[in-house]
Structures are given as C-alpha cells and as structure tokens.
Amino acid sequence: LTWQALESGRRTTGDRIFCLMADPSDGSIWIGSETGLARIDSTGRTTYDTEDGIQTGSVRAIAVDREGSYWFGGERGLAYYEPETSMPWVRLDQMSGAKLEQDGSSWQAYAEQPLTFQFSFGDLQTNQDKIAVFVRSVENGQPEAWVQASDGEYQLTLAQPGHYTFEFKARDQAFNYSPVTAVDVTAIPVPAMISVPLLGEVEVRIFQLLVLFGSLAIFGFGYVSFEIVQHRRRIVAAVERGYNPYISGEPVRRVDMFFGRHDLLRRIVSTLHNNSIMIHGERRIGKTTLLYQLANALQEVEDEEFWFVSVYIDLEGTTEEEFFHLLMDEIAQTVRELPELAPEQIEILNGLLNLHLAENQYTDREFNRDLRQIIHILEEYGAVQHRGCQVRLILLMDEMDTLSRFNHLIQQQLRRIFMRDFAATLGAVVAGIEISKEWERVESPWFNLFNEIAMAPFSTDEAIQLLTEPVRGYYMFEPDALDFIVEHSDGRPYRLQQYALEAVNQMLHHKRRVITLADVLVAHELIQLSGQQPKGSWGEDAARGELGVPQTPAPAT
C-alpha cells in the first residue's frame, strides 16, 4: 500500500495502518490505523470518534456482515456499527462578491474577482459539524473534481469570462449523499475603470453616462433659463406695445381663442350625423362664433361613416329673391376650394345655373338641380379622398331670423329640400335670436326640421376662463378684479370682453402687468358713460351701440 497517489488532505493522521477494507456497497475504503477509524471515497475522507459510538484507540480489524453492518476490533475491544440511510440536505443561501447580478434563474459576475458561496445544510442523524459539503464546477460540459467547502462556505475566482455551472452536494457520516444541486453563473469581463475625484473608481461606461446626463442637465438648465429670459422679454414687449387681446363685437374665428363652449360644440358635432340643429339665444351671446368654430371642428372630425363638408352662410340683409341664389353661391364656392378637384368636376361647377341666371330668376327648382350636381361632385370626390365615408353637407346659416320674414312658400320650399330630396345628405345648423314660430297653415312648419338648443350665458368658471386664458403668461387679474367683472357681466361674453378690454387699456396706461380692481372700476365708468348699463336688460344694451374703443383680434364667443 502506498499513499503517493492520494492528496495530502486525504491521509489519515497516524503513521501506521493496520487494516483496509473495500466497502461492497459503494466502493469506499475503510481504514484501521493506530489512531482510530477512517473512511475514504472518491469525494473525500471522514474519521470516526466517540461521538459516532466507537472508542478511541487503534483499530486492527474490520468486517462487514450479511445485513450490511460493520464490526471493528481494536485495543479497546469490539465495536458494532449499523449505518443509517436517510439523506442529508443542502441549500445555497447566498452568493457574494464579484459584483453579482441576477438575470432570471442565472447569475452574472465579473471574472478575475473572488466569488463566495454560502450554504445551509443538515441531517436527521448526523451532527452538523460532521456533515461535509462538496462543490465542483462544470465548464463546457467537463466537470472538475469535488472540493470540500469549509464550514459551509466556498470561495473561488472565475479565471476568465464564460459560462460556468456549479454543482454542490452534502454527505453525512454514513456516506449518504444529498441530491446534486446546480447554479449557473456567467462570468463577464471586468469593465474598464477610471478614477474620478470625489467618486473614486468608476466604470468608464458609467462615467460616460454621467458626462452625458451632466451635459443634458447643463443644456436643459440653459434652455430653461433662456426661455425664462425670453418670456420676460415678451412680457415687457407686450406692455410696451400695448398688447390687448380682447375685443367686443367681433366673432372668434381662431380655434386657440375659443373658450367656454367646448362641451356645447362637441354635443352639436355628435348630433349632426342624422339631425339638423337650431341655435337660439339673445344678441351677442356667441351664436356666430359658435358657427365659425363648428365649421373648424367639422373640418377636423375623423369619422368612420361620414365626411362632413360645412358651408357658412350669413343671411343678414338677404331678400326672398336672393335666398336660393345666395345659398348656392356659398355652397359652390366651398366646393371649388376643395384640393385636387378633377377638371371635369370644375367644368360641372362652371355650368351651374346660378352662374347664368339672375337672382330673381333662380328659384328652388334651379337650386335643386344645381344641388344634385354638387352632391354628385362631392360623392365622386369623397370616393377618392375619403373612402368608405358618406357625404354629409352641413349648411351653417347665421341670422336665420331673416327666413321668418319670408313668404311661407319660400319656407316650405326650403323644408321640402331638407325633408325629401336630400334628406340623407343635407343637414343644417341655423342660428337666430328669436326665430318666429307663428304658423297658421295646414302644412308642417319649416322650423320643425330642427332640434333646438338654447345658448345660455356663461357660468362663473367659463367667464373666468374667458377672462384669464387670453392673457395667460402675459398679464394677471387680481381676484377682486375678476369677481367684479363676473358679477357685473351676468355671464354675457360680450360684456366680459368689454370690461377686460377697458381694464387692460387702463393697466397698460400705467405700465403694469397686473389688472387691478381700480382698472376694472375705471372700465365700469367708461361702460356707463358710453350709455350701456353693466347689468339689466341685455337687449336694450345691445341696441344702444358699442364702445368707441380700438379693437384688436382676440377671443370672444
């Protein structure tokens, strides 16, 4: 027997070996020596002492009986050993070092840096200090030798980048082994490092990100500072040039200057697919503005079923003889402005009867004929530009009170056009102050075509929005100034504009950007001096005329 082929760590502690026996159950070697009993297998060695039930002293004979139990004879007498068969358990509790990061069920760690495994383990029969834990690595399918972990901890260094599998198992004193458990670790190269003052060693990649974010922060700070300076300059310039966005008496055409009626606008748009609408309300309540904004909204509607074509028509001052001719003039002009009209479609427009007949010769019959031609053009155009959508031609007719004064025959002719000839294609939104509903004839009245919507004055929130939004970022209202205007305007947009217009003029006169109660009180006096009462009968106010003040484009409703 020679020990040259064995590791020094597997040698027994004595110099004299009295007996050896190969275990028939697993091939391990029992060793009896002058110092006691030991056992060795391909994984490692263990020794037995009084805690295992064997007396100290030399062991000179070893035997195994038919039942698999062992007999040991030595200077202290004969010992009997019956091994237990329960398996121990082991669990990987923690991995540390090498800057670990978990990636799903596997781990990433830096190569060339120490990596430590810490285990928990146990057994039903064997004391914990007698249980051995073994670890080995498997690289490219080739396992290395098992190495015993010391006190449940094993440390190693991943020599080079690559994928590693680490297997571990536990063994008790009866040489029962736990199932082998594995963990996957991918070793990645250690990133380049750079020394940064105050931060110490930092990865080059992280340093580059810090430089990038720092540059963005400096750029963002500079941009914000520039915008703040520019905004202040705009405010100073607005005060110097007398910027006043308010106007009274003009309808609002710009979408960004429209306030207070968005809910009503959405309600009308959602109704126009199969209905016509009649809007009525007192003078200067915002009906014309609503029609202009409705035209803008219908141009932007993206509907899966309908393509809306809106035509604004102002009936103020129109006579009965001009009525149908005016309608067709406005409709044809709107169609001419459609982009990419075909030459043959333009030729049809040039042949419409309204271009060749005098106004007093152009009746509902000629209108019907021309309208059929127009709808045919729109259907051909929509088949190319708005595929799958049905044409819906919407007439936005302002000052509809004019129609109430026309002969009942004209009114009935208009009703017939909407009800019978073009019911599926033609719709309308009409607006007026007090559209007369006196009707003494047997036929259904023309106004029964429409669903009525009354335009109410602004609520307090809508009034404040109308006052503050046009000057947001330029001027500010004192709370008392806002309260006074809202209280004395009764929610009438025209009156709100009057107060705001005069108050801003007063503020600009004093080179300020805050509209005070004093400015509003001066505006109140000017409105009274102009002969328009700040509260009371609105219709009488409107009849007395407007303020004689300069007007600049701004929001009204």
Secondary structure as UniProt FT lines:
FT   TURN            4..5
FT   HELIX           8..10
FT   STRAND          17..22
FT   TURN            24..26
FT   STRAND          29..33
FT   TURN            34..35
FT   STRAND          36..40
FT   STRAND          45..48
FT   HELIX           50..52
FT   STRAND          59..64
FT   TURN            66..67
FT   STRAND          70..74
FT   TURN            75..76
FT   STRAND          77..81
FT   STRAND          89..96
FT   TURN            98..99
FT   STRAND          101..103
FT   TURN            104..105
FT   STRAND          106..110
FT   TURN            111..112
FT   STRAND          114..122
FT   HELIX           128..130
FT   STRAND          132..139
FT   TURN            140..141
FT   STRAND          142..143
FT   STRAND          147..150
FT   TURN            151..152
FT   STRAND          153..157
FT   STRAND          162..171
FT   TURN            173..174
FT   STRAND          181..188
FT   STRAND          193..196
FT   TURN            197..199
FT   STRAND          200..203
FT   HELIX           204..241
FT   HELIX           255..257
FT   HELIX           262..271
FT   TURN            272..274
FT   STRAND          277..280
FT   TURN            283..284
FT   HELIX           287..300
FT   STRAND          306..314
FT   TURN            316..317
FT   TURN            320..322
FT   HELIX           323..336
FT   TURN            339..340
FT   HELIX           343..350
FT   HELIX           353..355
FT   HELIX           359..361
FT   HELIX           364..385
FT   TURN            387..388
FT   STRAND          390..398
FT   HELIX           401..404
FT   HELIX           408..416
FT   HELIX           417..421
FT   TURN            422..425
FT   STRAND          426..432
FT   HELIX           446..449
FT   STRAND          451..454
FT   HELIX           460..468
FT   HELIX           469..471
FT   TURN            472..474
FT   STRAND          476..477
FT   HELIX           479..489
FT   TURN            490..491
FT   HELIX           493..509
FT   TURN            510..511
FT   STRAND          514..515
FT   HELIX           517..529
FT   TURN            530..531
FT   HELIX           538..543
//
